Amino acid sequence: MRKLSYRRKRLAGVEGIWMPGHHRQSLLDQAGFLLAGLILLGAAGHGTMRFVTRHKQSGV
């Protein structure tokens, strides 16, 4: 499959639309990855703490 350059893409000349990945901003990308990592870390930490502090109920 052949990659098309930006000039040859169908929506290259259309103004006023947002195209994901077209104008990358490294600071925004890094902030997004950091936020996703923190969310995963928080979910893993929450699950770990629930597992560690679980109480076994007798007779259930």
WODA-V417150 format. One line per field, one symbol per residue. ss: DSSP state (H for helix, E for strand, - for the rest). burial: I if it has 9 or more other C-alpha atoms within 8 Angstrom, else O. A space follows every 10 residues. Layout:
ss: ???
burial: ???
//
This chain:
ss: -----HHH-- ---------- -----HHHHH HHHHHHHHHH HHHHHHHHHH HH--------
burial: OOOOOOOOOO OOOOOOOOOO OOOOOOOOIO OOOOOOOOOO OOOOOOOOOO OOOOOOOOOO
//
